[in-house]
Amino acid sequence: MPDRSAETATGRPEIDVEDLHALVLKSLDDDQAVEVVSIPLAGKSSIADHMVIASGRSTRQVASMATKLADRIKEKFGRIARIEGLPAADWVLIDADDVIVHLFRPEVRSFYNLERMWAFGDDADRSTVASG
């Protein structure tokens, strides 16, 4: 059962960002995501503290990873992550507030190249978490 003792001004439970980030990475690892990259955004953008980008081998795997991740976030933290792009599952965005997750089919990922856009020209700030 999630701890709801502390809540934000929006009424949503307060959660530890690093715990959420760790859950996202573990979930993607468990579901065999490939080329998982985590980009720290704290101090660079107000949209989130972390952006995680990963690929799945097919639209079915991308959709499954997204659904399982949202379920795990809800189970552990009592939050509903917003999901966009699930019907086509070429590019799925999971917005968990402090952690934004982009899941792609490999061809779509290389076309949009979000890693380059969000690295802000500083490769030292981008950390590769896992590769497959």
Buried (B, 14 or more C-beta within 10 A) or exposed (E): EEEEEEEEEEEBBEBEBEEBBEBBBEBBBEBEBBBBBBBBBEEBBEEBBBBBBBBBEEBEBBBBBBBBBBEBBBEBBBBEBEBEBBEEBBBBBBBBBBBBBBBBBEEBBEEEEBBEEBBEEEEEBBEEBBEE
